[in-house]
Amino acid sequence: MRIPTVAASAVTLILASASSFASESCGKVSIADMNWNSATLIANIDRFILEHGYDCDAELVPGDTMPTGTSMIEKGEPDIAPELWSNSMKDALDKGVAEKRLRIAGKSLSDGGEEGFWVPQYMVDKDPSLASIQGVIANAKLFEHPEDPDRSAFIGCPAGWNCQITGGNLFKALDLEGAGFDLIDPGSSAGLSGSIARAYERQKPWFGYYWAPTAVLGKYKMVKVDFGSGVDLEHYLTCTSKADCETPKATMYPPSPVHTVTTEAFASRAPGAYKYLSTRAFKNVQMNQLLAWMEENQADGDIAMEHFLKNYESTWSPWVSDAVAGKVKAALDNL
């Protein structure tokens, strides 16, 4: 049936208006670009996908955990914090959600931040018992002390870090001193990571604290030592993580929640883009590999974003619709 010209024009106008509304509904979007590699990588990925897949006018703005979270609650900006370690300001975030200022979109790191005591994979390959604390203690002499041949070495956190408290309390809870270990301060982050690198280069024993996601655990295969205790979250929060914990018990580190947080205003006006953010998540193993690639190639977040989107389509395409994936791939072809 032939549609009258006036009616056809009206339909065209309505469709054009709807299309215009769909593209403009996302509007200008500010994304916090945090000052560590995993966060800046995710921020750049979000910027590219929101801009090219959802027609957002997306921009990166400098950010850090506390100031970004506070600004989002009090000023409604930036719109998105792609990687917020939420335990650091949990009460404020919970209040922001309750007051409908914020939304927790989902976990940016699906495993959460991971901490533990680790040994190299090559040691466990030779002796599987070293994957347990009992095996490590039974073989304490393997872990040579740099200064005292009669003692063994456990490499802890640099002084002043929060993990110095938890690591020290768990060192005490596991009675590692009684087993012959000394708790050694590596002096700095570089000193800690460098001690793992040196051990790996020489295929020597190493036992100490580390965390994920990090480039180090992407480059060097390590095994987290099992304390046989499971996770006692209440004890960890009330004692293990406190400097004045007098009687610490053995507990594995609980995962640290790492979320993507948005303002309520953004989530309301751009539900499609918000759905992407609620779906987008990385496993620590994969993020470790990406961070190692960034370090080896001296890549910033923008370059690493292009590397990820071009080489890991099977990872990111399920986060979006086929239509959005097509638009993102077309934009990648033009880079």
LINNORRA-V524941 format. One record per residue. N is the residue number from 1. D_FIRST is the distance of its C-alpha to the first C-alpha in whole Angstrom. Layout:
# LINNORRA-V524941
n = (N/N)
d_first = (D_FIRST/D_FIRST)
This chain:
# LINNORRA-V524941
n = (1/2/3/4/5/6/7/8/9/10/11/12/13/14/15/16/17/18/19/20/21/22/23/24/25/26/27/28/29/30/31/32/33/34/35/36/37/38/39/40/41/42/43/44/45/46/47/48/49/50/51/52/53/54/55/56/57/58/59/60/61/62/63/64/65/66/67/68/69/70/71/72/73/74/75/76/77/78/79/80/81/82/83/84/85/86/87/88/89/90/91/92/93/94/95/96/97/98/99/100/101/102/103/104/105/106/107/108/109/110/111/112/113/114/115/116/117/118/119/120/121/122/123/124/125/126/127/128/129/130/131/132/133/134/135/136/137/138/139/140/141/142/143/144/145/146/147/148/149/150/151/152/153/154/155/156/157/158/159/160/161/162/163/164/165/166/167/168/169/170/171/172/173/174/175/176/177/178/179/180/181/182/183/184/185/186/187/188/189/190/191/192/193/194/195/196/197/198/199/200/201/202/203/204/205/206/207/208/209/210/211/212/213/214/215/216/217/218/219/220/221/222/223/224/225/226/227/228/229/230/231/232/233/234/235/236/237/238/239/240/241/242/243/244/245/246/247/248/249/250/251/252/253/254/255/256/257/258/259/260/261/262/263/264/265/266/267/268/269/270/271/272/273/274/275/276/277/278/279/280/281/282/283/284/285/286/287/288/289/290/291/292/293/294/295/296/297/298/299/300/301/302/303/304/305/306/307/308/309/310/311/312/313/314/315/316/317/318/319/320/321/322/323/324/325/326/327/328/329/330/331/332/333/334/335)
d_first = (0/4/6/9/12/15/13/12/16/17/15/17/20/20/20/22/24/24/25/28/29/29/31/34/34/37/39/42/44/48/49/53/55/58/61/61/59/57/56/55/53/51/50/49/47/45/45/43/41/40/40/38/36/35/35/38/41/44/47/51/53/57/58/60/60/62/61/57/57/59/57/54/55/57/55/51/52/51/48/49/52/51/54/56/60/59/63/64/63/61/62/61/57/57/58/55/53/54/54/50/51/50/48/50/47/49/52/52/54/54/57/59/61/64/68/71/74/73/75/74/72/75/77/75/75/78/79/76/79/78/75/77/79/82/81/81/85/86/86/87/89/86/85/88/89/89/92/94/94/95/92/88/85/82/80/79/77/78/80/78/75/73/74/77/78/76/77/81/80/79/82/84/82/82/86/85/88/90/89/90/87/87/84/84/82/80/81/77/74/74/78/76/73/76/78/75/75/78/79/76/77/80/79/81/81/79/79/77/74/71/67/64/61/64/64/67/66/63/66/69/68/70/70/70/73/73/76/75/74/71/69/71/69/71/74/72/71/74/77/76/74/77/80/82/81/85/84/81/80/78/74/71/69/66/63/62/59/57/53/51/51/48/48/46/44/43/42/40/38/37/37/35/38/41/39/40/44/44/44/46/49/52/55/58/59/56/57/60/59/57/60/62/60/60/63/64/62/63/59/58/55/52/53/54/50/49/51/50/46/46/49/48/44/44/46/44/40/40/41/37/34/33/31/34/36/34/34/38/38/37/39/42/41/42/45)
